[in-house]
Amino acid sequence: MKLRHPALIRLLGFAGAWLIKGWHSTLRMRVDSAASGGLPLHPRRGRCIYAFWHENMFVATRFGAKSNVLISQHADGELSAQVTRHMNMGAVRGSSRRGGRGALLELLRLDKARHIAITPDGPRGPRRRLQPGVVFLASRTGLPIVLIGVGYEKAWRARSWDRFAVPYPFSLTTCVTTAPIHVPAGLRRAALESYRRLIEDRLEYITEDAERWATGRPRLTQCAPSVPPLAISA
Protein backbone atom coordinates (compact mmCIF):
# COMPACT_ATOMS: atom_id res chain seq x y z
CA MET A 1 0.00 0.00 0.00
CA LYS A 2 1.37 3.40 -1.02
CA LEU A 3 1.46 6.20 1.52
CA ARG A 4 -0.20 9.31 0.11
CA HIS A 5 -1.43 11.47 3.00
CA PRO A 6 1.17 14.24 3.69
CA ALA A 7 0.42 14.51 7.42
CA LEU A 8 0.76 10.74 7.90
CA ILE A 9 4.03 10.71 5.96
CA ARG A 10 5.41 13.52 8.14
CA LEU A 11 4.37 11.71 11.32
CA LEU A 12 5.90 8.42 10.19
CA GLY A 13 9.06 10.24 9.12
CA PHE A 14 9.45 11.79 12.58
CA ALA A 15 8.80 8.45 14.32
CA GLY A 16 11.10 6.60 11.94
CA ALA A 17 13.98 8.98 12.56
CA TRP A 18 13.77 8.53 16.31
CA LEU A 19 13.46 4.75 15.96
CA ILE A 20 16.61 4.67 13.82
CA LYS A 21 18.49 6.88 16.29
CA GLY A 22 17.49 4.60 19.16
CA TRP A 23 18.47 1.51 17.16
CA HIS A 24 21.85 3.08 16.33
CA SER A 25 22.51 3.64 20.03
CA THR A 26 22.40 -0.13 20.66
CA LEU A 27 25.00 -1.02 18.05
CA ARG A 28 28.65 -1.74 18.75
CA MET A 29 30.44 0.30 16.10
CA ARG A 30 34.02 -0.04 14.91
CA VAL A 31 35.15 2.55 12.39
CA ASP A 32 38.40 2.60 10.47
CA SER A 33 38.46 6.11 9.00
CA ALA A 34 42.21 6.68 9.15
CA ALA A 35 42.41 6.91 5.36
CA SER A 36 39.80 9.68 5.15
CA GLY A 37 40.92 11.57 8.25
CA GLY A 38 37.79 10.88 10.29
CA LEU A 39 34.08 10.11 9.87
CA PRO A 40 32.15 12.22 9.50
CA LEU A 41 34.38 15.07 8.44
CA HIS A 42 33.25 18.52 9.53
CA PRO A 43 32.34 20.47 6.38
CA ARG A 44 34.63 23.30 7.48
CA ARG A 45 37.56 20.91 7.03
CA GLY A 46 36.50 20.38 3.44
CA ARG A 47 33.31 19.14 1.84
CA CYS A 48 33.18 15.75 0.16
CA ILE A 49 30.82 13.30 -1.53
CA TYR A 50 30.10 10.26 0.64
CA ALA A 51 29.19 7.14 -1.35
CA PHE A 52 27.99 3.79 0.04
CA TRP A 53 25.88 0.93 -1.29
CA HIS A 54 22.10 1.34 -1.08
CA GLU A 55 21.76 -1.69 1.21
CA ASN A 56 23.70 0.14 3.94
CA MET A 57 21.52 3.25 4.20
CA PHE A 58 20.25 2.30 7.67
CA VAL A 59 23.75 2.44 9.18
CA ALA A 60 25.15 5.19 6.95
CA THR A 61 22.58 7.69 8.26
CA ARG A 62 24.50 7.57 11.54
CA PHE A 63 27.25 9.56 9.82
CA GLY A 64 25.06 11.69 7.58
CA ALA A 65 24.56 14.85 9.66
CA LYS A 66 25.29 18.02 7.70
CA SER A 67 24.85 16.17 4.42
CA ASN A 68 22.49 16.54 1.47
CA VAL A 69 21.18 13.15 0.34
CA LEU A 70 19.96 12.15 -3.12
CA ILE A 71 16.63 10.30 -2.72
CA SER A 72 14.59 8.76 -5.51
CA GLN A 73 11.29 10.16 -6.79
CA HIS A 74 9.38 6.88 -6.43
CA ALA A 75 6.27 6.80 -4.24
CA ASP A 76 8.06 5.80 -1.03
CA GLY A 77 10.78 8.40 -1.50
CA GLU A 78 8.92 11.12 0.39
CA LEU A 79 8.89 9.01 3.56
CA SER A 80 12.66 8.52 3.23
CA ALA A 81 13.04 12.26 2.70
CA GLN A 82 11.08 13.03 5.88
CA VAL A 83 13.22 10.59 7.89
CA THR A 84 16.46 12.13 6.66
CA ARG A 85 15.30 15.68 7.41
CA HIS A 86 14.60 14.71 11.02
CA MET A 87 18.18 13.41 11.19
CA ASN A 88 19.65 16.80 10.22
CA MET A 89 20.16 15.77 6.60
CA GLY A 90 18.91 17.58 3.52
CA ALA A 91 17.01 15.68 0.83
CA VAL A 92 17.13 16.14 -2.94
CA ARG A 93 14.63 14.11 -4.99
CA GLY A 94 15.88 12.37 -8.13
CA SER A 95 17.75 9.36 -9.45
CA SER A 96 19.64 8.09 -12.46
CA ARG A 97 16.25 7.17 -14.02
CA ARG A 98 13.80 9.89 -12.96
CA GLY A 99 14.71 13.52 -12.47
CA GLY A 100 18.38 12.67 -12.34
CA ARG A 101 19.71 15.63 -14.32
CA GLY A 102 17.65 18.15 -12.34
CA ALA A 103 18.65 16.52 -9.04
CA LEU A 104 22.35 16.67 -9.88
CA LEU A 105 22.02 20.33 -10.86
CA GLU A 106 20.27 21.05 -7.56
CA LEU A 107 23.08 19.30 -5.68
CA LEU A 108 25.53 21.57 -7.50
CA ARG A 109 23.65 24.66 -6.27
CA LEU A 110 22.95 23.59 -2.70
CA ASP A 111 24.29 24.71 0.67
CA LYS A 112 28.07 24.91 0.51
CA ALA A 113 28.27 24.05 4.23
CA ARG A 114 27.05 20.47 3.71
CA HIS A 115 28.51 17.27 2.37
CA ILE A 116 26.74 15.25 -0.33
CA ALA A 117 25.70 11.64 0.30
CA ILE A 118 24.85 9.23 -2.53
CA THR A 119 23.98 5.55 -2.89
CA PRO A 120 25.51 5.05 -6.34
CA ASP A 121 23.67 1.78 -7.09
CA GLY A 122 20.25 3.15 -6.14
CA PRO A 123 17.35 3.43 -6.26
CA ARG A 124 16.68 0.16 -8.12
CA GLY A 125 20.02 -1.41 -8.90
CA PRO A 126 21.56 -3.53 -10.11
CA ARG A 127 22.91 -4.27 -6.66
CA ARG A 128 26.47 -3.01 -6.10
CA ARG A 129 26.68 -1.67 -9.64
CA LEU A 130 27.98 1.90 -9.48
CA GLN A 131 26.10 4.36 -11.69
CA PRO A 132 28.09 7.19 -13.36
CA GLY A 133 26.24 10.04 -11.62
CA VAL A 134 28.60 10.16 -8.64
CA VAL A 135 31.63 10.44 -10.95
CA PHE A 136 29.93 13.18 -12.99
CA LEU A 137 29.05 15.08 -9.82
CA ALA A 138 32.61 14.89 -8.49
CA SER A 139 33.96 16.05 -11.85
CA ARG A 140 31.59 19.03 -11.96
CA THR A 141 31.94 20.12 -8.32
CA GLY A 142 35.60 19.38 -7.69
CA LEU A 143 34.60 17.64 -4.45
CA PRO A 144 36.52 14.45 -3.55
CA ILE A 145 34.66 11.17 -3.12
CA VAL A 146 35.00 9.30 0.19
CA LEU A 147 33.74 5.72 -0.05
CA ILE A 148 32.24 3.93 2.97
CA GLY A 149 32.22 0.14 3.21
CA VAL A 150 29.97 -1.46 5.84
CA GLY A 151 30.02 -4.93 7.39
CA TYR A 152 27.74 -6.70 9.86
CA GLU A 153 28.27 -9.35 12.48
CA LYS A 154 24.56 -10.20 12.24
CA ALA A 155 21.87 -8.47 10.21
CA TRP A 156 18.39 -8.98 8.82
CA ARG A 157 18.28 -8.83 5.04
CA ALA A 158 15.24 -7.75 3.06
CA ARG A 159 14.14 -9.71 -0.01
CA SER A 160 14.60 -6.59 -2.11
CA TRP A 161 16.90 -5.97 -5.07
CA ASP A 162 19.58 -4.51 -2.75
CA ARG A 163 19.14 -6.99 0.15
CA PHE A 164 18.67 -4.00 2.46
CA ALA A 165 20.42 -4.66 5.79
CA VAL A 166 19.28 -3.90 9.34
CA PRO A 167 21.84 -5.01 11.95
CA TYR A 168 20.68 -6.89 15.02
CA PRO A 169 20.50 -4.72 18.16
CA PHE A 170 23.70 -4.89 20.25
CA SER A 171 25.58 -6.56 17.39
CA LEU A 172 28.85 -5.37 15.84
CA THR A 173 28.83 -3.15 12.76
CA THR A 174 32.03 -2.06 11.05
CA CYS A 175 32.75 0.82 8.68
CA VAL A 176 35.85 1.39 6.54
CA THR A 177 36.60 4.47 4.44
CA THR A 178 38.94 5.23 1.58
CA ALA A 179 41.22 8.20 1.18
CA PRO A 180 39.47 11.00 -0.74
CA ILE A 181 39.27 10.21 -4.46
CA HIS A 182 39.77 13.26 -6.68
CA VAL A 183 38.14 13.19 -10.11
CA PRO A 184 39.51 15.62 -12.73
CA ALA A 185 37.18 18.31 -14.06
CA GLY A 186 35.48 18.07 -17.43
CA LEU A 187 35.99 14.38 -18.09
CA ARG A 188 34.87 12.92 -21.39
CA ARG A 189 32.66 9.84 -21.52
CA ALA A 190 35.51 7.32 -21.83
CA ALA A 191 37.33 8.78 -18.83
CA LEU A 192 34.10 8.89 -16.81
CA GLU A 193 33.59 5.18 -17.46
CA SER A 194 37.19 4.40 -16.44
CA TYR A 195 36.71 6.23 -13.14
CA ARG A 196 33.30 4.58 -12.67
CA ARG A 197 34.88 1.12 -12.87
CA LEU A 198 37.79 2.05 -10.62
CA ILE A 199 35.54 3.59 -7.96
CA GLU A 200 33.18 0.61 -8.12
CA ASP A 201 36.15 -1.68 -7.51
CA ARG A 202 37.30 0.44 -4.54
CA LEU A 203 33.85 0.37 -2.95
CA GLU A 204 33.60 -3.40 -3.39
CA TYR A 205 37.08 -3.76 -1.88
CA ILE A 206 36.39 -1.81 1.30
CA THR A 207 32.95 -3.43 1.66
CA GLU A 208 34.62 -6.84 1.64
CA ASP A 209 37.22 -5.54 4.10
CA ALA A 210 34.48 -4.30 6.46
CA GLU A 211 32.52 -7.56 6.14
CA ARG A 212 35.59 -9.64 7.00
CA TRP A 213 36.34 -7.38 9.98
CA ALA A 214 32.77 -7.64 11.30
CA THR A 215 32.73 -11.44 11.17
CA GLY A 216 36.17 -11.94 12.73
CA ARG A 217 38.00 -13.01 9.57
CA PRO A 218 41.42 -11.58 8.69
CA ARG A 219 41.08 -8.17 7.07
CA LEU A 220 42.45 -7.40 3.65
CA THR A 221 46.08 -6.30 3.92
CA GLN A 222 45.55 -2.63 3.08
CA CYS A 223 42.81 -0.22 2.10
CA ALA A 224 42.51 0.58 -1.56
CA PRO A 225 44.38 3.77 -2.46
CA SER A 226 42.91 6.79 -4.18
CA VAL A 227 42.21 6.40 -7.87
CA PRO A 228 45.45 7.10 -9.74
CA PRO A 229 45.57 9.67 -12.55
CA LEU A 230 44.36 8.29 -15.86
CA ALA A 231 46.26 8.73 -19.07
CA ILE A 232 43.08 9.86 -20.82
CA SER A 233 42.49 13.41 -21.95
CA ALA A 234 39.49 15.20 -20.50
N, C-alpha and C positions, 0 to 999 in steps of 0.2 A: 504494500500500500504506500502510495506516494504522499509525503507531507506537503500540504498546500497552504495551510492557514498561517499567516505571518506571525501572529502572537504565539501560537503553539511552537513554531520553529524557534522563536527567540527564547521561550521558556526552556525548551529542550536543550538549546545551545548553552544556556547558562548552567543548567544542571549537569550537562555532559562535561563542561569544562571543569567544574568542581569535582566530579567523579574521577576524571583523569588525573587531576592534581593529587587527590587522595590516594589513588592507585599508585602514582609515581612515588609517593612518600614511603610506600611499603617495599619498594624494590632495592636490592643491593646493587649499586652501580659501580662499575670499574671503567674508567675512561683513560685511554692513552691518547692524549692530545699534544704530545711533545712536538710532533712534526708541524702542527698548525699554530703552536704557541698558546694553546688554551682553547677551551670550549665552554660557553660561547665566547667569542671575542667581543670586547666592547666596541661598538661602531666608531668611537673616537680613535681607536687604535688602527682603524682601517676597515672599511666595509668589504664584504665578500659575498659570494654566492654559495650557500650551503646546498649540497645535493646528496640525496639518500634515496634508496629504493622505496617505492610506494608502500610496500608491506610493512615498513618500519615507522610509519607516520605516528603511531601511538607513542612510541618512545621518543622520537625525534622532537616532538612538541615540547619536551622537557627543556630543550636547549634553544627554543625558537623565539624567546622574548626579544623584542626590538627587531623583528624580522617581518618582511612582507612575503606572504605565501601565495603561490599560484594555485588556485583551486578550480576545478572543472566547472563547466556550466550545466552539467546534467542535473536532474531534478533533486538529487540528494545533496548537491553542492552547497546550497544555501545553509543547510544545517551545519556542514563542516565549516563554513565561513563564520557562522555565529559562534561555534566552539572556539575557533582560533582567535576571534576578537576578544573573547573573555579571557584569553590567555596572553593578552598583551601582544598579539600578533596582528598585522594587517592582512587583508585578504583581497586578492585580485582574481576576478573570475575569467577563466579561459583555459584552453588546452591546445595541444598540437592539432586537434581535429576541429574544435569549435571555438571561434573567437580568439584563436591563438595569436594572430598578428596584432590585434588590438590589445590583448593582454600584455604581450611583450613590450609594446610601445608605452603602455601605462606603467609597467615596471621601470622603464627607462626614465619616466618623468617623476616617479614617486619620491617621497621623503628621503633626502640624502643622509638622514641620521639612522637609517635602518638597513640591516642586511636583507638579502633576498634568499628565500628558501624554495627549493624546487624538488619535486619527485620526478626525475627525468624519464621514468618508464610509465608514468601515469598519463591520463586517468584509467586507461583500459588496456594497457600492455602493448606488446607482449611483455611478460614478466622479465625483469632484469635486462631489458633491451633499451639502451639509452637513446632517447630521441635527440635530434640535433638542436632543439631550441636552447638548451643550456649553453651550448658552445657558441651559438649565435649571440646570445645575450651577453656572455663574457667578452666576446669580440667587440660588440657595440659599446659596452659600458666601460671596458678596461678593468672591471672588477675581477680579482682572482677567484677561482673555484676551489672550495674546500670540501672534499668528499668525506662522508661519514658512513662507516661500516658498522653494522649492529649485529650482535650475536646474543643468543638466549640459552640459558641453562635449561629452562622449561617454558614452553609457551603454547597457548591455544592457537590453532591455525584455521582461518576461515576457508570455506570451499569456494573461494573467489579466484579470479584470474591471477591475483597477486599473492594468494595465500597469506592474507593480512594476519599479522602476528600480534597477540596480546600476551605478554609474559605473565606467568603465575605470580600472585602476590608473594612477597618475601623471597622470590627467586633472584638469581644473579643475571644481570644484563650487562653486556660489555659494549663499549663504543671505541672505535679506532678512527683517527682522522689522517688525512694526507697533508703534506706541505701544500701551501697555496699553489694552484696551477694557473699560470698566466697564459692567456690565449692572445696572440697578436691581433691587432685591429685590422678590419677590412679583409678578412679571409675570403678567398674564393671557395667555390663549392667543393673542389677536390681536397683543399686543405681543411675545410670544415669536417668533411667525412673522416679524414685522417685523425684529427683531434677527437672526433666522436668515438672512434674505435679505441684510441688510446685511453681516453677517460673512462669508457665503459670497462676496459680491462683493469684499470686502477681501482674502480669501485667494486668490481667483483673480487679483486685481490684482497682489499681490506675487509670486505664482508666475510670472506673465508677466514681471514686472520681473526676477526672478532668472534666468529662462530667456534673456531677451534679453542680460543681463549675461554669462552663461556662454558664449554663442555669439558675443560680440563685437559685437552689434547695439546701437544707442543705447538706453539705459535709458529707462524712463518718467520723465517730468519730476519727479515727486515721489511719495513714498510716500503711500499712502492714510492719511488721518487717523483718529483714533479715531471710533467711532460716535457721532454727535451725539445729544443727548437727543431722545426721541420725544414728540410731543404726544399720548400715549395713556396713559390712567390705568392704574395697576397693579391 
